[in-house]
Amino acid sequence: KAQTALQHLGVEVRLDQAVTLCDGEGVVAAGQRIESRTVIWAAGVMASPAAGWLQAQADRAGRVKVEPDLSLPGQKEIFVLGDTASVLAPDGQLVPGIAPAAKQMGAYVGQVITARVAGQPAPPPFHYRHQGNLATIGRKAAVVDFGWLRLSGFPAWLLWAGAHVYFLIGWRNRLIVALNWLWNYLTFERGARLITGQIPPPQAVAARPEARPPAAA
């Protein structure tokens, strides 16, 4: 569904093609040169360098390998959360580096610390509960996958927008964002603001008095 929506927007989608070269003139994907002055690289998340600070073992993406209670091996007073932690989900896959996972980790570590301070038994190991995937593609186009429910198109877009507004902090923020989105939707106003201008040629810069070097004594 997402690929079809992108193609309707005029996007040429190429799958399973590794990019082997990227420069100022384009990229090389699957052995084919694609000429372009604009290249946007948006693949993957790089973990923070916390593993280096802590001198801890890390996976290939730089995420710190932690104990089942999200503590650092050998240092139970240090916890690593979010996309900096390498944590396995019940299905054996890595917990994704997304906000819901980080929020669940934060709540869990709070329970662990509370139990320690109170002298109570520690809670069971961290268990990530995947709540589904939502992704927007464009105007009136999105995909939703809850496992038991899958939506696409305008209904998915409404659900995506509602979920993002709902999880904002404070009703004031929710109201402002909702009204801004509604205004942009009705007026087709672009959200991006670009600062553009002509770069003066080198000789023009050199001709300015403030650009000239001071006279030698």
Buried (B, 14 or more C-beta within 10 A) or exposed (E): BBEEBBEEEEEEEEEEEEBEEEEEEBBBBEEEEBEEEEEEEEEEEEBBEBBEEBEBEBEEBBBBBBBEBBBBEEEEEBBBBBBBBBBBBEEEEBBBBBEBBBEBBEEBBEBBEEEEEEEEEEBEEBEBEBEBEBEBBEEBBBBBBEEEEEBBBEEBBBBBBEEBBEEBEEEEEBEEBBEEBEEEEEEEEEEEEEEEEEEEEEEEEEEEEEEEEEEEE
